[in-house]
């Protein structure tokens, strides 16, 4: 986030944190499966969309950190940026199943409720097409290497005056 847009960088919105806020629980409290229904998903993505729109309208950059496994959700966030006339850069992060399962198993003190079962379910989803605005990145390497790949795929330099 700090390297996107002008100082102090982009606002970082996380679906995990928005879901916890909507449920009225602390960031590290585990939510029940009922918090992950299609209706709950729609509410979380609506909040992300609304907040992103307000941030962009205030002339700030924003990162919307969410799975975006539904083509319609990806199309909606991309269209919103287009309507506002702001550049849209999106990343579809990929890694092999073993790497993803190991990362989820190693998480502690994180807002994500993902478990190995959730990862396996997500890997089985048909996510539809990715528009050309979505850059597929290998996220099976280190966080630093993934960041380098993202920077190479899109220009995150601050605007020049």
Phi and psi in radians as a Rosetta constraint file:
Dihedral C 1 N 2 CA 2 C 2 CIRCULARHARMONIC -1.143 0.35
Dihedral N 2 CA 2 C 2 N 3 CIRCULARHARMONIC -0.379 0.35
Dihedral C 2 N 3 CA 3 C 3 CIRCULARHARMONIC -1.673 0.35
Dihedral N 3 CA 3 C 3 N 4 CIRCULARHARMONIC 0.162 0.35
Dihedral C 3 N 4 CA 4 C 4 CIRCULARHARMONIC -1.933 0.35
Dihedral N 4 CA 4 C 4 N 5 CIRCULARHARMONIC 2.197 0.35
Dihedral C 4 N 5 CA 5 C 5 CIRCULARHARMONIC 1.294 0.35
Dihedral N 5 CA 5 C 5 N 6 CIRCULARHARMONIC -2.984 0.35
Dihedral C 5 N 6 CA 6 C 6 CIRCULARHARMONIC -1.338 0.35
Dihedral N 6 CA 6 C 6 N 7 CIRCULARHARMONIC 2.956 0.35
Dihedral C 6 N 7 CA 7 C 7 CIRCULARHARMONIC -1.007 0.35
Dihedral N 7 CA 7 C 7 N 8 CIRCULARHARMONIC 2.465 0.35
Dihedral C 7 N 8 CA 8 C 8 CIRCULARHARMONIC -1.570 0.35
Dihedral N 8 CA 8 C 8 N 9 CIRCULARHARMONIC 0.229 0.35
Dihedral C 8 N 9 CA 9 C 9 CIRCULARHARMONIC 1.898 0.35
Dihedral N 9 CA 9 C 9 N 10 CIRCULARHARMONIC -3.010 0.35
Dihedral C 9 N 10 CA 10 C 10 CIRCULARHARMONIC -1.384 0.35
Dihedral N 10 CA 10 C 10 N 11 CIRCULARHARMONIC 2.614 0.35
Dihedral C 10 N 11 CA 11 C 11 CIRCULARHARMONIC -1.350 0.35
Dihedral N 11 CA 11 C 11 N 12 CIRCULARHARMONIC 2.356 0.35
Dihedral C 11 N 12 CA 12 C 12 CIRCULARHARMONIC -1.865 0.35
Dihedral N 12 CA 12 C 12 N 13 CIRCULARHARMONIC 1.920 0.35
Dihedral C 12 N 13 CA 13 C 13 CIRCULARHARMONIC -1.714 0.35
Dihedral N 13 CA 13 C 13 N 14 CIRCULARHARMONIC 2.322 0.35
Dihedral C 13 N 14 CA 14 C 14 CIRCULARHARMONIC -2.092 0.35
Dihedral N 14 CA 14 C 14 N 15 CIRCULARHARMONIC 2.240 0.35
Dihedral C 14 N 15 CA 15 C 15 CIRCULARHARMONIC -1.033 0.35
Dihedral N 15 CA 15 C 15 N 16 CIRCULARHARMONIC -0.639 0.35
Dihedral C 15 N 16 CA 16 C 16 CIRCULARHARMONIC -1.054 0.35
Dihedral N 16 CA 16 C 16 N 17 CIRCULARHARMONIC -0.746 0.35
Dihedral C 16 N 17 CA 17 C 17 CIRCULARHARMONIC -1.254 0.35
Dihedral N 17 CA 17 C 17 N 18 CIRCULARHARMONIC -0.661 0.35
Dihedral C 17 N 18 CA 18 C 18 CIRCULARHARMONIC -1.142 0.35
Dihedral N 18 CA 18 C 18 N 19 CIRCULARHARMONIC -0.678 0.35
Dihedral C 18 N 19 CA 19 C 19 CIRCULARHARMONIC -1.091 0.35
Dihedral N 19 CA 19 C 19 N 20 CIRCULARHARMONIC -0.748 0.35
Dihedral C 19 N 20 CA 20 C 20 CIRCULARHARMONIC -1.151 0.35
Dihedral N 20 CA 20 C 20 N 21 CIRCULARHARMONIC -0.726 0.35
Dihedral C 20 N 21 CA 21 C 21 CIRCULARHARMONIC -1.097 0.35
Dihedral N 21 CA 21 C 21 N 22 CIRCULARHARMONIC -0.752 0.35
Dihedral C 21 N 22 CA 22 C 22 CIRCULARHARMONIC -1.096 0.35
Dihedral N 22 CA 22 C 22 N 23 CIRCULARHARMONIC -0.560 0.35
Dihedral C 22 N 23 CA 23 C 23 CIRCULARHARMONIC -1.459 0.35
Dihedral N 23 CA 23 C 23 N 24 CIRCULARHARMONIC -0.151 0.35
Dihedral C 23 N 24 CA 24 C 24 CIRCULARHARMONIC 1.259 0.35
Dihedral N 24 CA 24 C 24 N 25 CIRCULARHARMONIC 0.553 0.35
Dihedral C 24 N 25 CA 25 C 25 CIRCULARHARMONIC -2.110 0.35
Dihedral N 25 CA 25 C 25 N 26 CIRCULARHARMONIC 2.920 0.35
Dihedral C 25 N 26 CA 26 C 26 CIRCULARHARMONIC -1.188 0.35
Dihedral N 26 CA 26 C 26 N 27 CIRCULARHARMONIC 2.790 0.35
Dihedral C 26 N 27 CA 27 C 27 CIRCULARHARMONIC -1.053 0.35
Dihedral N 27 CA 27 C 27 N 28 CIRCULARHARMONIC -0.500 0.35
Dihedral C 27 N 28 CA 28 C 28 CIRCULARHARMONIC -1.777 0.35
Dihedral N 28 CA 28 C 28 N 29 CIRCULARHARMONIC 0.017 0.35
Dihedral C 28 N 29 CA 29 C 29 CIRCULARHARMONIC -1.350 0.35
Dihedral N 29 CA 29 C 29 N 30 CIRCULARHARMONIC 2.308 0.35
Dihedral C 29 N 30 CA 30 C 30 CIRCULARHARMONIC -1.338 0.35
Dihedral N 30 CA 30 C 30 N 31 CIRCULARHARMONIC 2.318 0.35
Dihedral C 30 N 31 CA 31 C 31 CIRCULARHARMONIC -1.633 0.35
Dihedral N 31 CA 31 C 31 N 32 CIRCULARHARMONIC 2.637 0.35
Dihedral C 31 N 32 CA 32 C 32 CIRCULARHARMONIC -1.280 0.35
Dihedral N 32 CA 32 C 32 N 33 CIRCULARHARMONIC 2.899 0.35
Dihedral C 32 N 33 CA 33 C 33 CIRCULARHARMONIC -0.978 0.35
Dihedral N 33 CA 33 C 33 N 34 CIRCULARHARMONIC -0.496 0.35
Dihedral C 33 N 34 CA 34 C 34 CIRCULARHARMONIC -1.125 0.35
Dihedral N 34 CA 34 C 34 N 35 CIRCULARHARMONIC -0.267 0.35
Dihedral C 34 N 35 CA 35 C 35 CIRCULARHARMONIC -1.419 0.35
Dihedral N 35 CA 35 C 35 N 36 CIRCULARHARMONIC -0.010 0.35
Dihedral C 35 N 36 CA 36 C 36 CIRCULARHARMONIC -2.104 0.35
Dihedral N 36 CA 36 C 36 N 37 CIRCULARHARMONIC 0.566 0.35
Dihedral C 36 N 37 CA 37 C 37 CIRCULARHARMONIC -1.380 0.35
Dihedral N 37 CA 37 C 37 N 38 CIRCULARHARMONIC 2.964 0.35
Dihedral C 37 N 38 CA 38 C 38 CIRCULARHARMONIC -1.062 0.35
Dihedral N 38 CA 38 C 38 N 39 CIRCULARHARMONIC -0.680 0.35
Dihedral C 38 N 39 CA 39 C 39 CIRCULARHARMONIC -1.122 0.35
Dihedral N 39 CA 39 C 39 N 40 CIRCULARHARMONIC -0.761 0.35
Dihedral C 39 N 40 CA 40 C 40 CIRCULARHARMONIC -1.115 0.35
Dihedral N 40 CA 40 C 40 N 41 CIRCULARHARMONIC -0.715 0.35
Dihedral C 40 N 41 CA 41 C 41 CIRCULARHARMONIC -1.000 0.35
Dihedral N 41 CA 41 C 41 N 42 CIRCULARHARMONIC -0.818 0.35
Dihedral C 41 N 42 CA 42 C 42 CIRCULARHARMONIC -1.063 0.35
Dihedral N 42 CA 42 C 42 N 43 CIRCULARHARMONIC -0.734 0.35
Dihedral C 42 N 43 CA 43 C 43 CIRCULARHARMONIC -1.111 0.35
Dihedral N 43 CA 43 C 43 N 44 CIRCULARHARMONIC -0.779 0.35
Dihedral C 43 N 44 CA 44 C 44 CIRCULARHARMONIC -1.097 0.35
Dihedral N 44 CA 44 C 44 N 45 CIRCULARHARMONIC -0.825 0.35
Dihedral C 44 N 45 CA 45 C 45 CIRCULARHARMONIC -1.187 0.35
Dihedral N 45 CA 45 C 45 N 46 CIRCULARHARMONIC -0.543 0.35
Dihedral C 45 N 46 CA 46 C 46 CIRCULARHARMONIC -1.137 0.35
Dihedral N 46 CA 46 C 46 N 47 CIRCULARHARMONIC -0.730 0.35
Dihedral C 46 N 47 CA 47 C 47 CIRCULARHARMONIC -1.117 0.35
Dihedral N 47 CA 47 C 47 N 48 CIRCULARHARMONIC -0.799 0.35
Dihedral C 47 N 48 CA 48 C 48 CIRCULARHARMONIC -1.007 0.35
Dihedral N 48 CA 48 C 48 N 49 CIRCULARHARMONIC -0.786 0.35
Dihedral C 48 N 49 CA 49 C 49 CIRCULARHARMONIC -1.096 0.35
Dihedral N 49 CA 49 C 49 N 50 CIRCULARHARMONIC -0.833 0.35
Dihedral C 49 N 50 CA 50 C 50 CIRCULARHARMONIC -1.103 0.35
Dihedral N 50 CA 50 C 50 N 51 CIRCULARHARMONIC -0.767 0.35
Dihedral C 50 N 51 CA 51 C 51 CIRCULARHARMONIC -1.159 0.35
Dihedral N 51 CA 51 C 51 N 52 CIRCULARHARMONIC -0.727 0.35
Dihedral C 51 N 52 CA 52 C 52 CIRCULARHARMONIC -1.066 0.35
Dihedral N 52 CA 52 C 52 N 53 CIRCULARHARMONIC -0.730 0.35
Dihedral C 52 N 53 CA 53 C 53 CIRCULARHARMONIC -1.093 0.35
Dihedral N 53 CA 53 C 53 N 54 CIRCULARHARMONIC -0.747 0.35
Dihedral C 53 N 54 CA 54 C 54 CIRCULARHARMONIC -1.138 0.35
Dihedral N 54 CA 54 C 54 N 55 CIRCULARHARMONIC -0.729 0.35
Dihedral C 54 N 55 CA 55 C 55 CIRCULARHARMONIC -1.128 0.35
Dihedral N 55 CA 55 C 55 N 56 CIRCULARHARMONIC -0.796 0.35
Dihedral C 55 N 56 CA 56 C 56 CIRCULARHARMONIC -1.134 0.35
Dihedral N 56 CA 56 C 56 N 57 CIRCULARHARMONIC -0.673 0.35
Dihedral C 56 N 57 CA 57 C 57 CIRCULARHARMONIC -1.126 0.35
Dihedral N 57 CA 57 C 57 N 58 CIRCULARHARMONIC -0.443 0.35
Dihedral C 57 N 58 CA 58 C 58 CIRCULARHARMONIC -1.519 0.35
Dihedral N 58 CA 58 C 58 N 59 CIRCULARHARMONIC 0.155 0.35
Dihedral C 58 N 59 CA 59 C 59 CIRCULARHARMONIC 1.208 0.35
Dihedral N 59 CA 59 C 59 N 60 CIRCULARHARMONIC 0.604 0.35
Dihedral C 59 N 60 CA 60 C 60 CIRCULARHARMONIC -2.039 0.35
Dihedral N 60 CA 60 C 60 N 61 CIRCULARHARMONIC 2.734 0.35
Dihedral C 60 N 61 CA 61 C 61 CIRCULARHARMONIC -1.451 0.35
Dihedral N 61 CA 61 C 61 N 62 CIRCULARHARMONIC 2.724 0.35
Dihedral C 61 N 62 CA 62 C 62 CIRCULARHARMONIC -2.496 0.35
Dihedral N 62 CA 62 C 62 N 63 CIRCULARHARMONIC 2.506 0.35
Dihedral C 62 N 63 CA 63 C 63 CIRCULARHARMONIC -1.928 0.35
Dihedral N 63 CA 63 C 63 N 64 CIRCULARHARMONIC 2.191 0.35
Dihedral C 63 N 64 CA 64 C 64 CIRCULARHARMONIC -1.875 0.35
Dihedral N 64 CA 64 C 64 N 65 CIRCULARHARMONIC 1.854 0.35
Dihedral C 64 N 65 CA 65 C 65 CIRCULARHARMONIC -1.712 0.35
Dihedral N 65 CA 65 C 65 N 66 CIRCULARHARMONIC 1.758 0.35
Dihedral C 65 N 66 CA 66 C 66 CIRCULARHARMONIC -2.710 0.35
Dihedral N 66 CA 66 C 66 N 67 CIRCULARHARMONIC 2.900 0.35
Dihedral C 66 N 67 CA 67 C 67 CIRCULARHARMONIC -1.152 0.35
Dihedral N 67 CA 67 C 67 N 68 CIRCULARHARMONIC -0.745 0.35
Dihedral C 67 N 68 CA 68 C 68 CIRCULARHARMONIC 0.901 0.35
Dihedral N 68 CA 68 C 68 N 69 CIRCULARHARMONIC 0.846 0.35
Dihedral C 68 N 69 CA 69 C 69 CIRCULARHARMONIC -1.445 0.35
Dihedral N 69 CA 69 C 69 N 70 CIRCULARHARMONIC -0.145 0.35
Dihedral C 69 N 70 CA 70 C 70 CIRCULARHARMONIC -1.762 0.35
Dihedral N 70 CA 70 C 70 N 71 CIRCULARHARMONIC 2.229 0.35
Dihedral C 70 N 71 CA 71 C 71 CIRCULARHARMONIC -0.969 0.35
Dihedral N 71 CA 71 C 71 N 72 CIRCULARHARMONIC -0.679 0.35
Dihedral C 71 N 72 CA 72 C 72 CIRCULARHARMONIC -1.119 0.35
Dihedral N 72 CA 72 C 72 N 73 CIRCULARHARMONIC -0.655 0.35
Dihedral C 72 N 73 CA 73 C 73 CIRCULARHARMONIC -1.150 0.35
Dihedral N 73 CA 73 C 73 N 74 CIRCULARHARMONIC -0.723 0.35
Dihedral C 73 N 74 CA 74 C 74 CIRCULARHARMONIC -1.123 0.35
Dihedral N 74 CA 74 C 74 N 75 CIRCULARHARMONIC -0.766 0.35
Dihedral C 74 N 75 CA 75 C 75 CIRCULARHARMONIC -1.076 0.35
Dihedral N 75 CA 75 C 75 N 76 CIRCULARHARMONIC -0.695 0.35
Dihedral C 75 N 76 CA 76 C 76 CIRCULARHARMONIC -1.142 0.35
Dihedral N 76 CA 76 C 76 N 77 CIRCULARHARMONIC -0.790 0.35
Dihedral C 76 N 77 CA 77 C 77 CIRCULARHARMONIC -1.209 0.35
Dihedral N 77 CA 77 C 77 N 78 CIRCULARHARMONIC -0.624 0.35
Dihedral C 77 N 78 CA 78 C 78 CIRCULARHARMONIC -1.165 0.35
Dihedral N 78 CA 78 C 78 N 79 CIRCULARHARMONIC -0.751 0.35
Dihedral C 78 N 79 CA 79 C 79 CIRCULARHARMONIC -1.129 0.35
Dihedral N 79 CA 79 C 79 N 80 CIRCULARHARMONIC -0.656 0.35
Dihedral C 79 N 80 CA 80 C 80 CIRCULARHARMONIC -1.069 0.35
Dihedral N 80 CA 80 C 80 N 81 CIRCULARHARMONIC -0.773 0.35
Dihedral C 80 N 81 CA 81 C 81 CIRCULARHARMONIC -1.082 0.35
Dihedral N 81 CA 81 C 81 N 82 CIRCULARHARMONIC -0.727 0.35
Dihedral C 81 N 82 CA 82 C 82 CIRCULARHARMONIC -1.084 0.35
Dihedral N 82 CA 82 C 82 N 83 CIRCULARHARMONIC -0.728 0.35
Dihedral C 82 N 83 CA 83 C 83 CIRCULARHARMONIC -1.082 0.35
Dihedral N 83 CA 83 C 83 N 84 CIRCULARHARMONIC -0.643 0.35
Dihedral C 83 N 84 CA 84 C 84 CIRCULARHARMONIC -1.447 0.35
Dihedral N 84 CA 84 C 84 N 85 CIRCULARHARMONIC -0.151 0.35
Dihedral C 84 N 85 CA 85 C 85 CIRCULARHARMONIC 1.271 0.35
Dihedral N 85 CA 85 C 85 N 86 CIRCULARHARMONIC 0.536 0.35
Dihedral C 85 N 86 CA 86 C 86 CIRCULARHARMONIC -1.939 0.35
Dihedral N 86 CA 86 C 86 N 87 CIRCULARHARMONIC 2.629 0.35
Dihedral C 86 N 87 CA 87 C 87 CIRCULARHARMONIC -1.089 0.35
Dihedral N 87 CA 87 C 87 N 88 CIRCULARHARMONIC 2.538 0.35
Dihedral C 87 N 88 CA 88 C 88 CIRCULARHARMONIC -2.165 0.35
Dihedral N 88 CA 88 C 88 N 89 CIRCULARHARMONIC 2.130 0.35
Dihedral C 88 N 89 CA 89 C 89 CIRCULARHARMONIC -2.216 0.35
Dihedral N 89 CA 89 C 89 N 90 CIRCULARHARMONIC 2.181 0.35
Dihedral C 89 N 90 CA 90 C 90 CIRCULARHARMONIC -2.268 0.35
Dihedral N 90 CA 90 C 90 N 91 CIRCULARHARMONIC 2.611 0.35
Dihedral C 90 N 91 CA 91 C 91 CIRCULARHARMONIC -2.211 0.35
Dihedral N 91 CA 91 C 91 N 92 CIRCULARHARMONIC 2.292 0.35
Dihedral C 91 N 92 CA 92 C 92 CIRCULARHARMONIC -1.841 0.35
Dihedral N 92 CA 92 C 92 N 93 CIRCULARHARMONIC 1.821 0.35
Dihedral C 92 N 93 CA 93 C 93 CIRCULARHARMONIC -1.511 0.35
Dihedral N 93 CA 93 C 93 N 94 CIRCULARHARMONIC 2.281 0.35
Dihedral C 93 N 94 CA 94 C 94 CIRCULARHARMONIC -2.231 0.35
Dihedral N 94 CA 94 C 94 N 95 CIRCULARHARMONIC 2.523 0.35
Dihedral C 94 N 95 CA 95 C 95 CIRCULARHARMONIC -2.686 0.35
Dihedral N 95 CA 95 C 95 N 96 CIRCULARHARMONIC 2.810 0.35
Dihedral C 95 N 96 CA 96 C 96 CIRCULARHARMONIC -1.262 0.35
Dihedral N 96 CA 96 C 96 N 97 CIRCULARHARMONIC 2.766 0.35
Dihedral C 96 N 97 CA 97 C 97 CIRCULARHARMONIC -0.961 0.35
Dihedral N 97 CA 97 C 97 N 98 CIRCULARHARMONIC -0.754 0.35
Dihedral C 97 N 98 CA 98 C 98 CIRCULARHARMONIC -1.094 0.35
Dihedral N 98 CA 98 C 98 N 99 CIRCULARHARMONIC -0.710 0.35
Dihedral C 98 N 99 CA 99 C 99 CIRCULARHARMONIC -1.136 0.35
Dihedral N 99 CA 99 C 99 N 100 CIRCULARHARMONIC -0.780 0.35
Dihedral C 99 N 100 CA 100 C 100 CIRCULARHARMONIC -1.095 0.35
Dihedral N 100 CA 100 C 100 N 101 CIRCULARHARMONIC -0.774 0.35
Dihedral C 100 N 101 CA 101 C 101 CIRCULARHARMONIC -1.115 0.35
Dihedral N 101 CA 101 C 101 N 102 CIRCULARHARMONIC -0.703 0.35
Dihedral C 101 N 102 CA 102 C 102 CIRCULARHARMONIC -1.143 0.35
Dihedral N 102 CA 102 C 102 N 103 CIRCULARHARMONIC -0.709 0.35
Dihedral C 102 N 103 CA 103 C 103 CIRCULARHARMONIC -1.130 0.35
Dihedral N 103 CA 103 C 103 N 104 CIRCULARHARMONIC -0.760 0.35
Dihedral C 103 N 104 CA 104 C 104 CIRCULARHARMONIC -1.137 0.35
Dihedral N 104 CA 104 C 104 N 105 CIRCULARHARMONIC -0.712 0.35
Dihedral C 104 N 105 CA 105 C 105 CIRCULARHARMONIC -1.133 0.35
Dihedral N 105 CA 105 C 105 N 106 CIRCULARHARMONIC -0.510 0.35
Dihedral C 105 N 106 CA 106 C 106 CIRCULARHARMONIC -1.500 0.35
Dihedral N 106 CA 106 C 106 N 107 CIRCULARHARMONIC -0.130 0.35
Dihedral C 106 N 107 CA 107 C 107 CIRCULARHARMONIC -1.213 0.35
Dihedral N 107 CA 107 C 107 N 108 CIRCULARHARMONIC 2.385 0.35
Dihedral C 107 N 108 CA 108 C 108 CIRCULARHARMONIC -2.518 0.35
Dihedral N 108 CA 108 C 108 N 109 CIRCULARHARMONIC 2.552 0.35
Dihedral C 108 N 109 CA 109 C 109 CIRCULARHARMONIC 0.912 0.35
Dihedral N 109 CA 109 C 109 N 110 CIRCULARHARMONIC 0.910 0.35
Dihedral C 109 N 110 CA 110 C 110 CIRCULARHARMONIC -2.317 0.35
Dihedral N 110 CA 110 C 110 N 111 CIRCULARHARMONIC 2.602 0.35
Dihedral C 110 N 111 CA 111 C 111 CIRCULARHARMONIC -1.223 0.35
Dihedral N 111 CA 111 C 111 N 112 CIRCULARHARMONIC -0.335 0.35
Dihedral C 111 N 112 CA 112 C 112 CIRCULARHARMONIC -1.176 0.35
Dihedral N 112 CA 112 C 112 N 113 CIRCULARHARMONIC 2.383 0.35
Dihedral C 112 N 113 CA 113 C 113 CIRCULARHARMONIC -1.711 0.35
Dihedral N 113 CA 113 C 113 N 114 CIRCULARHARMONIC 0.125 0.35
Dihedral C 113 N 114 CA 114 C 114 CIRCULARHARMONIC -1.052 0.35
Dihedral N 114 CA 114 C 114 N 115 CIRCULARHARMONIC 2.442 0.35
Dihedral C 114 N 115 CA 115 C 115 CIRCULARHARMONIC -2.177 0.35
Dihedral N 115 CA 115 C 115 N 116 CIRCULARHARMONIC 2.954 0.35
Dihedral C 115 N 116 CA 116 C 116 CIRCULARHARMONIC -0.947 0.35
Dihedral N 116 CA 116 C 116 N 117 CIRCULARHARMONIC -0.623 0.35
Dihedral C 116 N 117 CA 117 C 117 CIRCULARHARMONIC -1.106 0.35
Dihedral N 117 CA 117 C 117 N 118 CIRCULARHARMONIC -0.689 0.35
Dihedral C 117 N 118 CA 118 C 118 CIRCULARHARMONIC -1.136 0.35
Dihedral N 118 CA 118 C 118 N 119 CIRCULARHARMONIC -0.768 0.35
Dihedral C 118 N 119 CA 119 C 119 CIRCULARHARMONIC -1.039 0.35
Dihedral N 119 CA 119 C 119 N 120 CIRCULARHARMONIC -0.813 0.35
Dihedral C 119 N 120 CA 120 C 120 CIRCULARHARMONIC -1.102 0.35
Dihedral N 120 CA 120 C 120 N 121 CIRCULARHARMONIC -0.667 0.35
Dihedral C 120 N 121 CA 121 C 121 CIRCULARHARMONIC -1.141 0.35
Dihedral N 121 CA 121 C 121 N 122 CIRCULARHARMONIC -0.744 0.35
Dihedral C 121 N 122 CA 122 C 122 CIRCULARHARMONIC -1.112 0.35
Dihedral N 122 CA 122 C 122 N 123 CIRCULARHARMONIC -0.664 0.35
Dihedral C 122 N 123 CA 123 C 123 CIRCULARHARMONIC -1.157 0.35
Dihedral N 123 CA 123 C 123 N 124 CIRCULARHARMONIC -0.406 0.35
Dihedral C 123 N 124 CA 124 C 124 CIRCULARHARMONIC -1.540 0.35
Dihedral N 124 CA 124 C 124 N 125 CIRCULARHARMONIC -0.064 0.35
Dihedral C 124 N 125 CA 125 C 125 CIRCULARHARMONIC -1.353 0.35
Dihedral N 125 CA 125 C 125 N 126 CIRCULARHARMONIC 2.558 0.35
Dihedral C 125 N 126 CA 126 C 126 CIRCULARHARMONIC -1.588 0.35
Dihedral N 126 CA 126 C 126 N 127 CIRCULARHARMONIC 1.955 0.35
Dihedral C 126 N 127 CA 127 C 127 CIRCULARHARMONIC -1.619 0.35
Dihedral N 127 CA 127 C 127 N 128 CIRCULARHARMONIC -0.073 0.35
Dihedral C 127 N 128 CA 128 C 128 CIRCULARHARMONIC 1.351 0.35
Dihedral N 128 CA 128 C 128 N 129 CIRCULARHARMONIC -2.930 0.35
Dihedral C 128 N 129 CA 129 C 129 CIRCULARHARMONIC -1.391 0.35
Dihedral N 129 CA 129 C 129 N 130 CIRCULARHARMONIC 2.707 0.35
Dihedral C 129 N 130 CA 130 C 130 CIRCULARHARMONIC -1.847 0.35
Dihedral N 130 CA 130 C 130 N 131 CIRCULARHARMONIC 2.276 0.35
Dihedral C 130 N 131 CA 131 C 131 CIRCULARHARMONIC -1.217 0.35
Dihedral N 131 CA 131 C 131 N 132 CIRCULARHARMONIC 2.880 0.35
Dihedral C 131 N 132 CA 132 C 132 CIRCULARHARMONIC -1.041 0.35
Dihedral N 132 CA 132 C 132 N 133 CIRCULARHARMONIC -0.331 0.35
Dihedral C 132 N 133 CA 133 C 133 CIRCULARHARMONIC -1.260 0.35
Dihedral N 133 CA 133 C 133 N 134 CIRCULARHARMONIC -0.289 0.35
Dihedral C 133 N 134 CA 134 C 134 CIRCULARHARMONIC -1.660 0.35
Dihedral N 134 CA 134 C 134 N 135 CIRCULARHARMONIC 2.073 0.35
Dihedral C 134 N 135 CA 135 C 135 CIRCULARHARMONIC -1.634 0.35
Dihedral N 135 CA 135 C 135 N 136 CIRCULARHARMONIC 2.123 0.35
Dihedral C 135 N 136 CA 136 C 136 CIRCULARHARMONIC -1.385 0.35
Dihedral N 136 CA 136 C 136 N 137 CIRCULARHARMONIC 2.199 0.35
Dihedral C 136 N 137 CA 137 C 137 CIRCULARHARMONIC -2.148 0.35
Dihedral N 137 CA 137 C 137 N 138 CIRCULARHARMONIC 2.484 0.35
Dihedral C 137 N 138 CA 138 C 138 CIRCULARHARMONIC -1.338 0.35
Dihedral N 138 CA 138 C 138 N 139 CIRCULARHARMONIC 1.924 0.35
Dihedral C 138 N 139 CA 139 C 139 CIRCULARHARMONIC -1.817 0.35
Dihedral N 139 CA 139 C 139 N 140 CIRCULARHARMONIC 0.305 0.35
Dihedral C 139 N 140 CA 140 C 140 CIRCULARHARMONIC -1.473 0.35
Dihedral N 140 CA 140 C 140 N 141 CIRCULARHARMONIC 0.040 0.35
Dihedral C 140 N 141 CA 141 C 141 CIRCULARHARMONIC -1.755 0.35
Dihedral N 141 CA 141 C 141 N 142 CIRCULARHARMONIC -2.833 0.35
Dihedral C 141 N 142 CA 142 C 142 CIRCULARHARMONIC -1.242 0.35
Dihedral N 142 CA 142 C 142 N 143 CIRCULARHARMONIC 2.831 0.35
Dihedral C 142 N 143 CA 143 C 143 CIRCULARHARMONIC -1.052 0.35
Dihedral N 143 CA 143 C 143 N 144 CIRCULARHARMONIC -0.662 0.35
Dihedral C 143 N 144 CA 144 C 144 CIRCULARHARMONIC -1.123 0.35
Dihedral N 144 CA 144 C 144 N 145 CIRCULARHARMONIC -0.743 0.35
Dihedral C 144 N 145 CA 145 C 145 CIRCULARHARMONIC -1.185 0.35
Dihedral N 145 CA 145 C 145 N 146 CIRCULARHARMONIC -0.678 0.35
Dihedral C 145 N 146 CA 146 C 146 CIRCULARHARMONIC -1.099 0.35
Dihedral N 146 CA 146 C 146 N 147 CIRCULARHARMONIC -0.720 0.35
Dihedral C 146 N 147 CA 147 C 147 CIRCULARHARMONIC -1.097 0.35
Dihedral N 147 CA 147 C 147 N 148 CIRCULARHARMONIC -0.750 0.35
Dihedral C 147 N 148 CA 148 C 148 CIRCULARHARMONIC -1.047 0.35
Dihedral N 148 CA 148 C 148 N 149 CIRCULARHARMONIC -0.724 0.35
Dihedral C 148 N 149 CA 149 C 149 CIRCULARHARMONIC -1.105 0.35
Dihedral N 149 CA 149 C 149 N 150 CIRCULARHARMONIC -0.727 0.35
Dihedral C 149 N 150 CA 150 C 150 CIRCULARHARMONIC -1.126 0.35
Dihedral N 150 CA 150 C 150 N 151 CIRCULARHARMONIC -0.756 0.35
Dihedral C 150 N 151 CA 151 C 151 CIRCULARHARMONIC -1.112 0.35
Dihedral N 151 CA 151 C 151 N 152 CIRCULARHARMONIC -0.634 0.35
Dihedral C 151 N 152 CA 152 C 152 CIRCULARHARMONIC -1.222 0.35
Dihedral N 152 CA 152 C 152 N 153 CIRCULARHARMONIC -0.540 0.35
Dihedral C 152 N 153 CA 153 C 153 CIRCULARHARMONIC -1.380 0.35
Dihedral N 153 CA 153 C 153 N 154 CIRCULARHARMONIC -0.402 0.35
Dihedral C 153 N 154 CA 154 C 154 CIRCULARHARMONIC -2.575 0.35
Dihedral N 154 CA 154 C 154 N 155 CIRCULARHARMONIC 2.497 0.35
Dihedral C 154 N 155 CA 155 C 155 CIRCULARHARMONIC -1.411 0.35
Dihedral N 155 CA 155 C 155 N 156 CIRCULARHARMONIC 1.924 0.35
Dihedral C 155 N 156 CA 156 C 156 CIRCULARHARMONIC -1.803 0.35
Dihedral N 156 CA 156 C 156 N 157 CIRCULARHARMONIC 0.251 0.35
Dihedral C 156 N 157 CA 157 C 157 CIRCULARHARMONIC -1.193 0.35
Dihedral N 157 CA 157 C 157 N 158 CIRCULARHARMONIC 2.570 0.35
Dihedral C 157 N 158 CA 158 C 158 CIRCULARHARMONIC -1.159 0.35
Dihedral N 158 CA 158 C 158 N 159 CIRCULARHARMONIC 2.703 0.35
Dihedral C 158 N 159 CA 159 C 159 CIRCULARHARMONIC -1.066 0.35
Dihedral N 159 CA 159 C 159 N 160 CIRCULARHARMONIC 2.517 0.35
Dihedral C 159 N 160 CA 160 C 160 CIRCULARHARMONIC -1.627 0.35
Dihedral N 160 CA 160 C 160 N 161 CIRCULARHARMONIC 2.457 0.35
